[in-house]
Amino acid sequence: MFGRKKNPADGKTAGGKGALAWDPAIEEPVVKKSICTGEATVGFVNRATGRYRDIRKVTTPTEIEFFCQEVGIKDGKIKTIY
């Protein structure tokens, strides 16, 4: 009940260390920003359906860089959606 939320993709707890489970052929890593508040989250967008899968909230550019390192892409190559 009060434990860490499990990631259904790989069964590991959210916030755990290690690479994230995702398929580059199906999903694309993105930063999603709110138009009103400016709040930013990182996650994946399904290329076929456009559905967004949220991973975590980010507050600094350093956290976005860390996400890029986790998924194995260059920082300048991540797309921002609104």
C-alpha positions in Angstrom: 0.0 0.0 0.0 2.7 2.5 1.0 5.5 0.9 -0.9 7.2 2.1 -4.1 5.2 2.0 -7.3 6.2 -0.9 -9.6 7.0 -0.4 -13.2 4.7 -2.8 -15.1 7.2 -3.0 -18.0 9.9 -4.7 -16.1 8.6 -5.4 -12.6 11.3 -3.2 -10.9 10.3 -0.5 -8.5 10.2 3.1 -9.9 13.2 5.1 -9.0 15.4 2.1 -8.9 18.9 2.2 -10.4 19.7 0.8 -13.9 18.6 1.3 -17.4 14.9 1.7 -18.2 13.1 -0.9 -20.2 11.9 0.5 -23.6 12.0 -0.5 -27.2 13.4 2.1 -29.6 11.5 0.7 -32.5 8.2 1.2 -30.7 8.8 4.2 -28.3 10.6 7.5 -28.4 11.9 9.3 -25.3 10.4 12.8 -24.7 10.2 15.6 -22.3 6.5 16.6 -21.7 6.0 20.2 -20.5 2.8 21.8 -19.2 1.7 24.9 -21.0 0.2 26.5 -17.9 2.6 25.6 -15.1 5.8 24.7 -16.9 6.0 21.4 -15.0 8.1 18.9 -16.9 8.1 15.1 -16.9 10.1 12.6 -18.9 8.7 9.5 -20.5 8.1 7.7 -23.7 5.7 8.2 -26.6 4.4 5.2 -28.6 5.3 6.0 -32.2 2.2 4.2 -33.6 -0.5 5.4 -31.2 1.0 8.6 -29.8 0.2 7.5 -26.2 2.5 9.0 -23.6 4.0 6.8 -20.8 5.2 8.9 -17.9 8.4 7.9 -16.0 9.1 10.8 -13.6 8.9 14.5 -12.9 12.0 16.6 -13.6 12.8 20.0 -12.2 16.3 20.7 -13.5 18.2 20.3 -16.8 20.6 17.9 -14.9 17.7 15.5 -14.3 16.9 15.6 -18.0 20.5 14.8 -18.8 20.4 11.9 -16.3 17.3 10.5 -18.1 19.0 10.8 -21.4 22.0 8.8 -20.0 19.6 6.2 -18.7 17.9 5.6 -22.0 21.2 6.0 -24.0 20.5 9.0 -26.1 22.3 12.4 -26.5 20.8 15.3 -24.5 20.3 17.5 -27.6 18.3 14.7 -29.3 15.4 14.5 -26.9 12.1 15.9 -28.2 9.9 18.2 -26.1 6.1 17.9 -26.4 3.4 20.1 -24.8 
